[in-house]
Amino acid sequence: MPTLAAALLLAFGVSNAVWPYRMARLGERLDALGTERGSGEVEPTDWNVVFTRLSGGVFLFGGVALALGA
């Protein structure tokens, strides 16, 4: 089970760290579902993109630590 958790943390960590704007925009589009505003019209704020990149680094660190058995 730890290997599955490590793989998921690494996958989310890489995607958030490498493509923070795309991942933040995906989150905003998912959040806009069901509203009057179309999901294609949303843009993430600057702080959201920075937070997404930072969380990617934390996920990467956690995935590596879990994979190495720390």
C-alpha positions in Angstrom: 0.0 0.0 0.0 2.8 2.5 0.7 4.0 2.1 -2.9 0.6 3.1 -4.3 0.5 6.1 -2.0 4.0 7.1 -3.0 3.2 6.7 -6.7 0.1 8.9 -6.3 2.0 11.6 -4.3 4.8 11.5 -7.0 2.3 11.8 -9.8 0.4 14.7 -8.3 3.7 16.3 -7.2 5.2 16.2 -10.6 2.1 17.5 -12.3 1.6 20.4 -9.8 5.3 21.4 -9.8 5.9 21.2 -13.6 2.5 22.5 -14.8 1.1 24.7 -12.0 -0.9 27.0 -14.2 -2.6 24.1 -16.0 -3.4 22.3 -12.8 -4.7 25.4 -11.1 -6.9 26.1 -14.2 -8.2 22.6 -14.1 -9.2 23.1 -10.5 -10.9 26.4 -11.3 -12.8 24.8 -14.2 -14.0 21.9 -12.0 -15.0 24.4 -9.4 -17.0 26.4 -12.0 -19.1 23.4 -13.0 -22.8 24.0 -12.2 -22.5 27.8 -12.1 -23.9 30.3 -14.6 -20.4 31.2 -15.6 -19.0 28.9 -18.3 -16.0 26.7 -17.2 -14.0 28.0 -20.2 -14.1 31.6 -18.9 -12.2 31.0 -15.6 -8.6 31.8 -14.9 -6.6 31.0 -11.8 -5.3 33.8 -9.6 -1.5 34.3 -9.2 -1.6 33.1 -5.6 -3.4 29.9 -6.7 -0.7 29.1 -9.2 2.0 29.7 -6.6 0.2 27.6 -4.1 -0.2 24.8 -6.6 3.6 24.8 -7.4 4.4 24.8 -3.7 2.0 22.0 -2.9 3.6 20.0 -5.8 6.9 20.3 -4.1 5.5 19.1 -0.8 3.8 16.1 -2.6 7.1 15.3 -4.3 9.0 15.4 -1.1 6.3 13.2 0.6 6.3 10.7 -2.3 10.1 10.4 -2.3 10.2 10.0 1.5 7.4 7.4 1.4 9.1 5.5 -1.5 12.4 5.4 0.3 10.7 4.1 3.5 11.5 7.1 5.7 
